[in-house]
Each structure stands twice: as structure tokens, then as C-alpha cells.
Amino acid sequence: MKNPGVAADIEAIWRIESARVVAGVARLTSDLALAEDFAQDALVAALEVWSGAGLPDNPGAWLMTAAKRRALDHLRHKTMATIKHVELSRELDTHHALAEQVFTEQIDVALDDDIGDDVLRLIFTACHPVLSADARAALTLKVVGGLSTEEIARAYLKSEPTIAQRIVRAKRTLTEAHVPFEVPRGAELAPRLASVLEVIYLIFNEGYAATAGDCWMRPELCNEALRLGRILAGLMPEESEVHGLAALMEIQASRLPARVDAKGEPILLLDQDRTRWDRLLIRRGLSALGRAERLPGALGPYTLQAAIAACHARAATAGDTDWPRIAALYDALAAIAPSPVVALNRAVAVGMAFGPAAGLELVDALLEDPALTHYHLLPSVRGDLLAKLDRMPEARAEFERAATLTRNARERALLLARVAACTKCKTASADTL
């Protein structure tokens, strides 16, 4: 390579353009694995050509053209091979005429530069429910987000071969299941859109509160989810839940700078310095929430969660938080999307709005729920409510249990600090007797 320094520019261009290139080629091949192969071929060609000649005026168009040429060459050879095997008895000019007709139709498709629809098709294909949630997330980050396998592995604390195998299996599954490269219509749209939104929010949540490892957060995943959400909102402007998810992620992401101290230790929501919240992201989130609320139809679960996040964003201090409204919003959320985690969050809101005893009553009703048996936030929430009721020995036991359940080192340290605080309070109380 004559100019290694251009590699960084190409990497940045690829991150921006890769989804459009893969999507454009997939419309030709109807095969995601092939489309990505041809897109990668175009990237390799760019590394060779651009290092000597410099960046072209329109790098995205260069990559798209190079990738489509490879796809069309593949289709031309495939068409000719089919004709040779099936119609050997026909005259040569008939063969050529048929090949030219088929190939001309494919060129017409290639020249139909409907980029927005292509990316939308790519998102729905990568997030197809025939794949597991982990596979959907990895494939989406790879083909839509443009992340390398190494980057995805690092973000999820998995080995690179593990992520590579997950992505390969996902593409193979899509091919074997004959998943069409299309956006579903009519009655099929809602459940498929729900799968897309779920994948994007799973990516965001893993970045917002890492399930394992030494870091409290992985902001790079939050940023990728935000980018995917913004793309989707631009492509589906009439879908309220798309804007609801975008609003939720924007507002939650606004807190990232305040969620850790200088040493990387976690800072809980009520203790955060709200002057460090990103006001631009809050404005973007509130704007997206407004769009979601103005669209026809009942508010969906992401829009309701965004409305809850907005209550925090609008409060200048923790004491200004409208907890009764948050509790009411959780009531609405539990009615349309009931789950043990929603019920636990509702208990927290009720405890803040109407006192810790009211919240504890709701939490205790969840103790036998099998879905929460190994969920560390259940004993963590219960411990917090018990501590507010000055039941320190019980609170200490709950925080200890929560610390054994979490796989995140930073969160474990925070919970053990709560254990120590409960022990200190218990000792102080004994000393005053």
C-alpha cells in the first residue's frame, strides 16, 4: 500500500457507507452473505486503488459501483451457466438474447438507486426473528453498523472466533430459511418491526449497563444503537414506536457522562450531577417523543418508556422528579407490555411516590417469580427499600445476594459498598443503645 495513512479515512468512510453498499448489492443478489462478500471485495479494491490515487470525490458511490459490478459479474456467469445446462440444444444467438435480456433486467435493478428502501430491507433482514436475539444483534452491528468482528467481540466481551461463527451461522440460517430481502407489509409489519426495535434496544442496553466485565458501560454500543435508531426513524417517519425508541435512547444516552465518576465508579440516577447531562441529546429525545405522541394510535411501550425518561430529564434536581406521574406511566406500561422487570420498575416508582413500604409490598409479591430468580436487581431494589425503612440487617442480606448475582465488576463493588454502609449503620445504632 503506497499510502497507509489513507486506511483510517477508508475505515471511517466504510463505517458510514457499508450499510448502503451491502443493502444495494443484496437487492441484486437476494443473498445477504453474497452481498457482504461483494461489498468486502469493493473495500479491498478501495484500499488498493485509493492508497495510490487518493480518495475519489464520492467514495460511497465508488464503493457501490465496485460492489455492484462484482455482483453483476456473478449474476452474468450464473445466468450463462444456467442457460448452457438447460438449453444446450438452442442456437447460440438465442442463448445470447436470453442472457442479455436477463442481465439487462438486473442492470435496471442495479441502476434503480433506492438507497433508503434498501437499507430498510437490510435492517429487517438482519433482525429477522428466525435468528436468536444474540445472532440478530451481532449481524445487525456487522452489516448495518459496519463494525468489524473484532469490534463486536470486544464490545460483548466474547472471543473473535465466537462472534465470527455467530455471524456466519446467522447468514447461513437466513439463506437456508429463504428469508426474502424485503420490508414486510400489512399485518406482517408490526411483529417484524417489534423484532427490529428489540434488537436495537438490546444493543443500546448492553452499552448502557454492561451485563459483565470490568466496565459499568460500553458507550460505543450506545452510540451504534443511537445511529441505528436515527436511521430507522428517518426511514419510517410514520411509525410512532420507532420515534418512541429513538426518544428513549436519546434521553437515556444524555446521562452517560454523569453515570460514572473520574475513576469509572458508578453513580446512580438520583445522585448524578444533572449539569453533566447532555442537553442536546435531551432536546433531540423530547422532540422525538413529541413526534411519537402526535402520531395516531395508542402509545406503545417504547413511547411510554421515553415518557418516563422525559420525567427525569425535565427535573432540574432529583427532588423535582414527578414520581406520581412516573408511577402512572408504569401502570400504563404494565397494562400493555406486562413483564416482571416492568413490575419491578413500577415498584421502585411507587416506592418513590408513595413511600418505601408501598414499594416493598409490590417487590415482595415478585419474590416467587421464576423469571427474577437470578436477576440481581430484585434483591438490590428490595435492599434499597429495606434500608429506607431502617431494616438494616435485612437490607444488608439483600445487597449481599445482589452482589453474588451480578456479573459486572463495577456493579458488584457498588453493591458491596451498600453492604458496608448497612453494616456501619447497624453498628452505629447498637452504639447508641
C-alpha positions as CSV (number, residue, x, y, z in Angstrom):
1,M,0.0,0.0,0.0
2,K,1.6,3.3,-1.1
3,N,-0.2,5.5,1.5
4,P,-1.0,3.6,4.7
5,G,-2.4,6.8,6.2
6,V,-5.4,6.6,4.0
7,A,-6.6,3.5,5.7
8,A,-8.0,5.5,8.6
9,D,-10.1,7.6,6.2
10,I,-11.3,4.4,4.4
11,E,-12.3,2.9,7.7
12,A,-14.4,6.0,8.6
13,I,-16.0,6.0,5.1
14,W,-16.8,2.3,5.4
15,R,-18.5,2.8,8.7
16,I,-20.8,5.4,7.1
17,E,-21.3,3.7,3.7
18,S,-21.2,0.0,4.4
19,A,-24.9,-0.5,5.2
20,R,-25.9,1.3,1.9
21,V,-23.4,-0.7,-0.1
22,V,-24.4,-4.1,1.4
23,A,-28.1,-3.2,1.1
24,G,-27.8,-2.1,-2.6
25,V,-26.0,-5.3,-3.5
26,A,-28.4,-7.5,-1.5
27,R,-31.2,-6.2,-3.6
28,L,-29.4,-7.7,-6.6
29,T,-28.3,-11.0,-5.2
30,S,-31.2,-11.6,-2.7
31,D,-28.5,-13.2,-0.6
32,L,-27.0,-11.3,2.4
33,A,-23.9,-13.4,2.6
34,L,-23.1,-12.9,-1.0
35,A,-23.9,-9.2,-0.8
36,E,-21.4,-8.7,2.1
37,D,-18.7,-10.7,0.2
38,F,-19.0,-8.4,-2.8
39,A,-19.1,-5.3,-0.5
40,Q,-15.9,-6.5,1.2
41,D,-14.3,-7.1,-2.3
42,A,-15.1,-3.5,-3.1
43,L,-13.5,-2.4,0.2
44,V,-10.3,-4.3,-0.6
45,A,-10.2,-2.7,-4.0
46,A,-10.6,0.7,-2.4
47,L,-7.7,0.1,-0.1
48,E,-5.5,-0.7,-3.1
49,V,-6.7,2.0,-5.5
50,W,-7.3,4.9,-3.1
51,S,-3.9,4.4,-1.4
52,G,-2.2,5.4,-4.7
53,A,-4.8,7.6,-6.4
54,G,-6.3,9.3,-3.3
55,L,-9.9,9.4,-2.2
56,P,-12.5,9.8,-5.0
57,D,-14.9,12.7,-4.9
58,N,-17.8,10.4,-3.9
59,P,-16.3,7.4,-2.0
60,G,-19.8,5.9,-1.3
61,A,-20.7,5.9,-5.0
62,W,-17.3,4.4,-5.9
63,L,-17.8,1.6,-3.4
64,M,-21.4,1.0,-4.5
65,T,-20.3,0.8,-8.2
66,A,-17.4,-1.6,-7.5
67,A,-19.6,-3.9,-5.4
68,K,-22.4,-3.9,-7.9
69,R,-20.0,-4.7,-10.7
70,R,-18.9,-7.8,-8.8
71,A,-22.4,-8.8,-8.1
72,L,-23.5,-8.3,-11.7
73,D,-20.4,-10.3,-12.9
74,H,-21.5,-13.1,-10.6
75,L,-25.1,-12.9,-11.9
76,R,-23.9,-12.9,-15.5
77,H,-21.9,-16.0,-15.0
78,K,-24.7,-17.7,-13.1
79,T,-27.2,-16.8,-15.9
80,M,-24.9,-18.1,-18.6
81,A,-24.2,-21.3,-16.7
82,T,-27.9,-21.9,-16.3
83,I,-28.6,-21.4,-20.0
84,K,-25.7,-23.7,-21.0
85,H,-27.0,-26.5,-18.8
86,V,-30.7,-26.1,-19.6
87,E,-30.8,-25.1,-23.2
88,L,-27.8,-26.6,-25.0
89,S,-29.9,-27.5,-28.0
90,R,-30.8,-23.9,-28.8
91,E,-29.0,-21.7,-31.3
92,L,-26.2,-19.6,-29.9
93,D,-27.9,-16.3,-30.8
94,T,-30.9,-17.4,-28.8
95,H,-28.7,-18.1,-25.8
96,H,-27.1,-14.7,-26.1
97,A,-30.5,-13.0,-26.5
98,L,-31.9,-14.6,-23.4
99,A,-28.7,-13.9,-21.4
100,E,-28.8,-10.3,-22.5
101,Q,-32.5,-9.9,-21.6
102,V,-32.0,-11.4,-18.0
103,F,-28.8,-9.4,-17.5
104,T,-30.4,-6.1,-18.7
105,E,-33.2,-6.6,-16.2
106,Q,-30.6,-7.0,-13.5
107,I,-28.8,-3.9,-14.6
108,D,-32.0,-2.0,-14.4
109,V,-32.5,-3.1,-10.9
110,A,-28.9,-2.1,-10.1
111,L,-29.4,1.4,-11.5
112,D,-32.6,1.9,-9.5
113,D,-30.8,3.7,-6.7
114,D,-33.5,3.4,-4.0
115,I,-31.0,3.6,-1.2
116,G,-33.4,4.3,1.7
117,D,-35.6,1.3,0.9
118,D,-32.5,-0.9,0.5
119,V,-31.2,0.0,4.0
120,L,-34.6,-0.6,5.5
121,R,-34.7,-4.0,3.8
122,L,-31.3,-4.7,5.2
123,I,-32.3,-3.8,8.8
124,F,-35.4,-6.1,8.6
125,T,-33.4,-8.9,7.2
126,A,-30.6,-8.7,9.8
127,C,-33.2,-8.6,12.5
128,H,-35.4,-11.4,11.3
129,P,-36.9,-13.4,14.2
130,V,-35.7,-16.7,12.6
131,L,-32.4,-15.8,14.3
132,S,-31.7,-15.7,18.0
133,A,-31.5,-12.4,19.8
134,D,-27.7,-12.6,20.1
135,A,-27.4,-13.5,16.4
136,R,-29.6,-10.7,15.3
137,A,-27.6,-8.2,17.4
138,A,-24.2,-9.3,16.1
139,L,-25.4,-9.5,12.5
140,T,-27.0,-6.0,12.7
141,L,-23.8,-4.5,14.1
142,K,-21.8,-6.1,11.4
143,V,-23.9,-5.4,8.2
144,V,-25.8,-2.4,9.3
145,G,-23.5,-0.8,11.8
146,G,-20.4,-1.5,9.8
147,L,-18.5,-2.8,12.9
148,S,-15.7,-5.3,12.4
149,T,-15.9,-8.7,14.0
150,E,-13.1,-7.7,16.4
151,E,-15.1,-4.6,17.5
152,I,-18.2,-6.6,18.2
153,A,-16.3,-9.2,20.1
154,R,-14.6,-6.5,22.2
155,A,-17.9,-4.8,22.9
156,Y,-19.6,-8.0,24.0
157,L,-16.6,-9.5,25.8
158,K,-16.6,-12.5,23.5
159,S,-13.8,-14.1,21.6
160,E,-13.5,-13.0,17.9
161,P,-14.0,-16.6,16.6
162,T,-17.2,-16.9,18.7
163,I,-18.6,-13.7,17.2
164,A,-17.4,-14.7,13.7
165,Q,-19.1,-18.1,14.0
166,R,-22.3,-16.4,15.2
167,I,-22.4,-14.1,12.2
168,V,-21.6,-16.9,9.7
169,R,-24.4,-19.1,11.2
170,A,-26.8,-16.2,11.1
171,K,-26.2,-15.6,7.4
172,R,-26.4,-19.3,6.7
173,T,-29.7,-19.5,8.6
174,L,-31.2,-16.6,6.6
175,T,-30.1,-18.3,3.3
176,E,-31.4,-21.7,4.3
177,A,-34.7,-20.3,5.5
178,H,-35.1,-18.4,2.2
179,V,-35.7,-15.1,4.1
180,P,-36.7,-12.5,1.5
181,F,-34.8,-9.3,1.3
182,E,-37.8,-7.1,1.8
183,V,-39.8,-4.9,4.3
184,P,-42.9,-6.8,5.4
185,R,-46.3,-5.2,4.6
186,G,-49.7,-5.3,6.1
187,A,-50.3,-7.5,9.1
188,E,-46.7,-8.8,9.0
189,L,-45.1,-5.4,9.6
190,A,-45.9,-5.0,13.3
191,P,-44.4,-8.2,14.6
192,R,-41.3,-7.8,12.4
193,L,-40.9,-4.2,13.4
194,A,-41.1,-5.2,17.0
195,S,-38.1,-7.6,16.4
196,V,-36.1,-4.7,14.8
197,L,-36.8,-2.4,17.7
198,E,-36.0,-5.1,20.2
199,V,-32.6,-5.7,18.6
200,I,-31.6,-2.1,18.5
201,Y,-32.7,-1.6,22.2
202,L,-30.8,-4.8,23.2
203,I,-27.7,-3.3,21.7
204,F,-28.3,0.0,23.5
205,N,-28.9,-1.6,26.9
206,E,-25.8,-3.7,26.7
207,G,-23.9,-0.4,26.2
208,Y,-25.9,1.5,28.9
209,A,-25.5,-1.2,31.6
210,A,-23.0,-3.9,30.6
211,T,-24.0,-7.3,31.8
212,A,-20.4,-8.4,32.5
213,G,-16.9,-7.3,32.6
214,D,-15.0,-4.5,34.4
215,C,-16.7,-1.5,32.9
216,W,-20.1,-0.1,34.0
217,M,-20.9,1.0,30.5
218,R,-19.9,0.5,26.9
219,P,-20.7,3.8,25.2
220,E,-19.6,2.6,21.8
221,L,-22.6,0.2,21.7
222,C,-24.9,3.0,22.9
223,N,-23.6,5.2,20.0
224,E,-24.2,2.4,17.4
225,A,-27.8,1.8,18.7
226,L,-28.4,5.6,18.6
227,R,-27.2,5.7,15.0
228,L,-29.4,2.7,14.0
229,G,-32.4,4.3,15.7
230,R,-31.9,7.5,13.9
231,I,-31.6,5.8,10.6
232,L,-34.8,3.8,11.2
233,A,-36.6,7.0,12.3
234,G,-35.6,8.6,9.1
235,L,-36.8,5.6,7.0
236,M,-40.1,5.0,8.8
237,P,-41.3,8.5,9.8
238,E,-45.0,7.4,10.3
239,E,-44.2,4.7,12.9
240,S,-44.7,6.1,16.3
241,E,-42.8,3.4,18.2
242,V,-39.7,4.0,16.0
243,H,-39.7,7.6,17.3
244,G,-40.5,6.3,20.8
245,L,-37.4,4.1,20.8
246,A,-35.3,6.9,19.4
247,A,-36.6,9.3,22.1
248,L,-35.9,6.7,24.8
249,M,-32.3,6.1,23.7
250,E,-31.5,9.8,23.2
251,I,-32.7,10.7,26.7
252,Q,-31.0,7.8,28.4
253,A,-27.8,8.4,26.5
254,S,-27.8,12.0,27.7
255,R,-27.0,10.7,31.2
256,L,-23.9,8.8,30.1
257,P,-21.3,11.5,31.1
258,A,-22.8,11.6,34.6
259,R,-23.2,7.9,35.2
260,V,-19.5,7.3,36.3
261,D,-17.0,9.3,38.4
262,A,-13.4,10.1,37.4
263,K,-12.4,6.6,38.5
264,G,-15.1,4.9,36.5
265,E,-17.2,4.1,39.5
266,P,-21.0,4.0,39.0
267,I,-23.1,6.9,40.1
268,L,-26.8,6.1,40.5
269,L,-29.5,8.2,38.9
270,L,-30.6,10.2,42.0
271,D,-27.0,11.0,42.8
272,Q,-25.9,12.3,39.4
273,D,-24.8,15.8,38.6
274,R,-27.5,16.8,36.2
275,T,-25.5,19.7,34.8
276,R,-23.4,17.0,33.1
277,W,-26.4,15.6,31.3
278,D,-26.1,16.2,27.5
279,R,-28.8,18.9,26.8
280,L,-28.6,18.4,23.1
281,L,-29.5,14.7,23.4
282,I,-32.3,15.6,25.8
283,R,-33.7,18.1,23.2
284,R,-33.4,15.5,20.5
285,G,-35.2,13.0,22.7
286,L,-38.0,15.3,23.7
287,S,-38.5,16.2,20.1
288,A,-38.7,12.6,19.0
289,L,-41.1,11.9,21.9
290,G,-43.3,14.7,20.7
291,R,-43.4,13.2,17.2
292,A,-44.3,9.8,18.6
293,E,-47.1,11.2,20.8
294,R,-48.6,13.2,17.8
295,L,-48.9,10.2,15.5
296,P,-52.2,8.4,15.6
297,G,-52.9,5.4,17.7
298,A,-52.3,4.4,21.3
299,L,-48.9,5.0,22.9
300,G,-46.6,1.9,22.6
301,P,-44.2,0.5,25.2
302,Y,-41.1,2.4,23.9
303,T,-43.0,5.7,23.8
304,L,-44.2,5.2,27.4
305,Q,-40.7,4.4,28.5
306,A,-39.5,7.5,26.7
307,A,-42.2,9.5,28.6
308,I,-40.8,8.1,31.8
309,A,-37.3,9.0,30.9
310,A,-38.6,12.5,30.0
311,C,-39.8,13.0,33.5
312,H,-36.3,12.6,34.8
313,A,-34.9,14.8,32.0
314,R,-37.2,17.6,32.8
315,A,-36.5,17.6,36.5
316,A,-33.7,20.1,37.4
317,T,-32.9,18.1,40.6
318,A,-33.8,14.6,41.8
319,G,-36.2,16.2,44.3
320,D,-38.1,17.8,41.4
321,T,-38.9,14.4,39.8
322,D,-42.6,13.8,39.2
323,W,-42.8,10.3,40.7
324,P,-46.6,10.0,40.8
325,R,-46.6,10.6,37.0
326,I,-43.8,8.0,36.6
327,A,-45.8,5.5,38.6
328,A,-48.9,6.2,36.5
329,L,-46.8,5.7,33.3
330,Y,-45.6,2.4,34.6
331,D,-49.2,1.4,35.3
332,A,-49.9,2.1,31.6
333,L,-46.8,0.2,30.5
334,A,-47.7,-2.8,32.7
335,A,-51.1,-2.9,31.1
336,I,-49.8,-3.2,27.5
337,A,-46.5,-4.8,28.0
338,P,-46.5,-6.7,31.3
339,S,-43.3,-8.3,32.4
340,P,-41.6,-9.0,35.8
341,V,-39.0,-6.3,35.1
342,V,-41.7,-3.7,34.3
343,A,-43.4,-4.7,37.6
344,L,-40.1,-4.3,39.5
345,N,-39.5,-0.8,38.0
346,R,-43.1,0.1,38.8
347,A,-42.4,-0.9,42.4
348,V,-39.5,1.4,42.5
349,A,-41.6,4.3,41.2
350,V,-44.4,3.5,43.7
351,G,-41.8,3.5,46.5
352,M,-40.5,6.9,45.5
353,A,-44.0,8.3,45.0
354,F,-45.9,6.9,48.0
355,G,-43.2,5.6,50.4
356,P,-40.8,2.7,50.7
357,A,-43.4,0.5,52.5
358,A,-45.7,0.7,49.4
359,G,-42.9,-0.2,47.1
360,L,-41.7,-3.1,49.3
361,E,-45.2,-4.6,49.3
362,L,-45.0,-4.8,45.5
363,V,-41.5,-6.1,45.4
364,D,-42.3,-8.9,47.9
365,A,-45.1,-10.0,45.5
366,L,-42.4,-10.7,42.9
367,L,-40.1,-12.8,45.1
368,E,-41.5,-16.1,43.8
369,D,-41.4,-15.1,40.2
370,P,-39.1,-17.6,38.5
371,A,-38.1,-15.1,35.8
372,L,-36.5,-13.0,38.6
373,T,-34.8,-15.8,40.5
374,H,-31.3,-14.9,39.3
375,Y,-32.0,-11.2,38.4
376,H,-29.7,-9.2,40.6
377,L,-31.8,-6.0,40.6
378,L,-34.6,-7.7,42.5
379,P,-32.6,-8.1,45.8
380,S,-30.9,-4.8,45.0
381,V,-34.2,-2.9,44.9
382,R,-35.5,-4.8,47.9
383,G,-32.4,-3.9,49.8
384,D,-32.7,-0.2,49.0
385,L,-36.4,-0.2,50.2
386,L,-35.5,-2.1,53.4
387,A,-32.6,0.4,54.1
388,K,-35.0,3.3,53.7
389,L,-37.2,1.6,56.3
390,D,-34.2,1.3,58.6
391,R,-34.3,-2.5,58.4
392,M,-30.5,-2.7,58.0
393,P,-29.8,-6.4,58.7
394,E,-32.3,-7.4,56.1
395,A,-31.1,-4.8,53.7
396,R,-27.5,-6.0,54.1
397,A,-28.5,-9.6,53.3
398,E,-30.3,-8.4,50.1
399,F,-27.3,-6.4,48.9
400,E,-25.0,-9.3,49.5
401,R,-27.3,-11.6,47.4
402,A,-27.4,-9.0,44.6
403,A,-23.6,-8.8,44.7
404,T,-23.3,-12.5,44.2
405,L,-25.7,-12.4,41.2
406,T,-24.3,-9.6,39.1
407,R,-21.5,-10.4,36.6
408,N,-20.4,-6.7,36.3
409,A,-17.4,-5.9,38.5
410,R,-18.2,-2.2,38.9
411,E,-21.8,-3.0,39.9
412,R,-20.6,-5.7,42.4
413,A,-18.3,-3.1,44.0
414,L,-21.2,-0.7,44.3
415,L,-23.4,-3.3,46.0
416,L,-20.7,-4.4,48.4
417,A,-20.3,-0.7,49.3
418,R,-24.0,-0.8,50.2
419,V,-23.4,-3.8,52.3
420,A,-20.7,-2.0,54.2
421,A,-22.9,1.0,54.7
422,C,-25.7,-1.2,56.1
423,T,-23.1,-2.8,58.5
424,K,-21.9,0.6,59.6
425,C,-25.4,1.9,60.2
426,K,-26.2,-1.3,62.2
427,T,-23.1,-0.8,64.4
428,A,-23.8,2.9,64.9
429,S,-27.4,2.0,66.0
430,A,-26.0,-0.5,68.5
431,D,-23.6,2.0,69.9
432,T,-26.4,4.4,70.7
433,L,-28.4,1.9,72.7
